[in-house]
Amino acid sequence: MGLLGPSKEEEDALRQAAAAQQERQHGLSTATSDYESAVSHVSTDAEDAASVDAQANDTTIGHSDDTQSISTLQNKTQAQDVAASTSLTDKRSIYGPPVQEFDPEITASEGFDLALQRTITRKSLLEGKPIPEEEEGVNPREMDWDSPDDKDNPKNWSNTKRWAITMITASICLEVTFGSSLYVCGLPSLMAEMGISQTLGLSGLTFYLLGLAFGPALSAPMSELFGRRIVYISSLPISMLFTMGVGLSSHIRSVLVLRFFAGFFASPAMAVAGGTIADIWEFENMGIAMAGFCLAPFMGPVLGPVIGGFVAENKGWKWTMWVNIMFAGGILGPVLLTPETYKPVILKKRAIKRGLKIAKPQGTLWDFIKIIFFITLMTPVKMLFVEPIVMVWSIYIAFVFSVLFGFFEAYPVIFRGVYGMSLGVSGLTFLGILVGFVLGTALYIYIDRFIWFKKNPDGTRGKRDEQGKLIVDPPETRLLLAKIGAVALPAALFWLGWSSKTSVHWICPVIAGVPFGFGLVLIFFCTMIYFSMSYPPLSLASALAANNLLRYVLASVFPLFTVQMYERLHIDWASSLFAFIAVGMLPVPWVIERWGPALRLRSQYGYAAMMKKQEEENEKLAAKMDQEEPSGSSFEA
């Protein structure tokens, strides 16, 4: 039995048995658990906010009813009962030391793809739907590279090519978030030209962020069906067209609608960029690439005022849209030249080129769409209410992220109102936050490379066992980042509020942005890492979607009341209000460290719940097979 299912010889034997017994093709050869080995294959991709920390054993669905397949199923079920009971009762072996091993060769996207395929297959079996024959063709999702040195494998591409792709995907994320804050810079001239209130004008930012929140629900099925490249080359140009429409609009109603769709069609490219990074980099070298990629979405909102302030001051609000299009157009050429990196799509194209017949997908297209819809939208909303881990971390990062977007209105109140800066110069004050982002990312890289994954004498990284396999620590060992960030945030907000006075030099509140950006990016990194180490593939996708949804929805409303809050509470107490909320959230990393293992054990979407659910589904499949099997026919045969 191979790592991902039966060996080639076992598959051939089963297929021969099926061919000899064409009249009985409703059996189940092997019904193994998707998550029975997830515990022993916990991924430690601490660098990827979108990586997966559990890999599942593959399931092979056959069509034979011979005695050997039934005895195999019985043996498998007994083995799973022992494994599941041991895993579910031994809390320490699952959620704490001794830590488990995993296969870093299986990427996050591959783990998600395998789990998704098996979910659809099991659903079809339980509903009595036919599953296509293996003999009808090859399934690209079950194919592998020709050799470890396969030139078509993105991980074997040259470093120059891989870094070029990394920079392109990071640039996409930078451009998408750059467009959010760039619009705000032109708000004064927009208000004057259209005769609207400030709150109504700020709704353009709100609608753009709402588009970013719900857009990934579209990108997930596109990416799984057609690959990464089609998402890039289709979503970015469409978003540019809607941005052009904003610049040509003469009514605020048109601006608001077009801003929503500009964000909606821009977000898919940003949503799948993390998968591209995981496709092309090996586990041990992914840290720096992923850190740079995660930094880009935070740099965009900060660079918007830095550039947009001077543009709006000299050219008006429409030119902020033209600058946005110029930026997008500058990276569109490299995006169009970016090759496909998604493994199933590459292997499918190669199989067709070699003249191989492609098998029909398991399950129907409607089954696929329904499951993806639940993974990207319905399940995330549910997890925000029933999963304490997801709820707490998502609220925390959403609040900090929202304060950043609230600064788009708070900073003009401080630096234009108190210090009398011009629109363009006041935008430069966001550079303090940018410096904090860079310092926080540098600290994360240092901790990752020199503490969590130190280089060994043999050239490998991380703690290894006697067999040379990576030893994985529990998720709670990664909370150091959030602890540092949680202390830095309230200090920065108090600093900003009580130093923004005419009697204090303007550089003092600017420097206050450094610990704010520093703490924000560290908490974000920690949230992504903790999620990826706590949930299996499909649940992880939903957890990340929940975090993204709440983050952008909450951020979309903060700018609408920030100005009023700063006018009525004044700068000192308005900033202090944010700081007091940050103080209230400061214990979160320590609370998670204390109760995190118990919460993960009781989780409805964690490893223990997935194994229990899979065990129940296996029992239903076995019972269904027994009902469909004519009495004694298999044994008589």
Buried (B, 14 or more C-beta within 10 A) or exposed (E): EEEBBBEEEBBEBBBEBBEEBEEBBBBBBBBBBBBBBBBBBBBBBBBBBBBBBBBBBBBBBBBBBBEBBBEBBEEBBEEBEEBBEEBBEEBEBBBBEEBBBBBBEBBBBBBBBBBBBBBBBBBBBEEEBEBBBBEEBBBBBBBEBEEEEBEBBBBBBEEEEBBBBBBBBBBBBBBBBBBBBBBBBBBBBBBEBBEBEBEBBBBBBBBBBBBBBBBBBBBBBBBBBBBBBBBBBBBBBBBBEBBBBBBEBEEBEEBBBBBBBBBBBBBBBBBBBBBBBBBBBEBBBBBBBBBBBBBBBBBBBBBBBBBBBBBBBEBBBBBBBBBBBEBBEEBBEBBEEBEBBBBBBBBBBBBEEEEBEEBEBBBEEEBBEBBBBBBBBBBBBBBBEEBBBBBBBBBBBBBBBBBBBBBBBBBBBBBBBBBEBEBBBBBBBBBBBBBBBBBBBEBBBEBBBEEBBEEEEEEBBBBBEEEEBBBBBBBBBBBBBBBBBBBBBBBBBBBBBBBBBEEEEBEBBBBBBBBBBBBBBBBBBBBBBBBBBBBBBBBBBBBBBBBBBBBBBBBBBBBBEBBEBBEEBBBBBBBBBBBBBBBEBBEBBEEBBEEBBEBBBEBEBBBBBBBBBBBEBBBEBBEBBEEEBEEEEBEEE
